[in-house]
């Protein structure tokens, strides 16, 4: 098993990662602000589920294939970017992304599924797990696979905690802003722009 010193060091580093706003945080906050806290939390849970899949891939060695195959990396990267941009364009074209009474424009289940797909189609996440997790594995402490699984689970749980915190904050802010018709009119465009920007960033990233 992982010794306590290594685990504590790992947790502190991961806390720094997950509480610095990144693409996943922006997507979660956008969902929470436009469709409510519940949908934001569902988005965060979907991202966490996607990270669990990436952890499994890292353990199975599938992430290594993405790391060594330029073609496969590009296919996954552009698929993920295209999906995010698609979501962004839909949000911008939607004339009424949210009703004045606060009814969410998207259900929690749909938000969860979209978040899972978005995270799974992010090759940078796959490479991150492949490169980061092994730094804290000590073969002399037992099963490498078990250590990787433990580290991945800790990362996912802390990441979920951070997205819930951001979702609650953004959801409360969104509830306040949605009382104003002008905000309702423009929030879909703002949310769509965030999605498109995150998608463009993913498409332009190098290996």
Helices and strands as residue ranges (DSSP letters): H 4-18, H 23-35, H 37-60, H 62-68, H 70-93, H 108-120, H 123-132, G 133-136, G 139-141, H 144-177, H 181-204
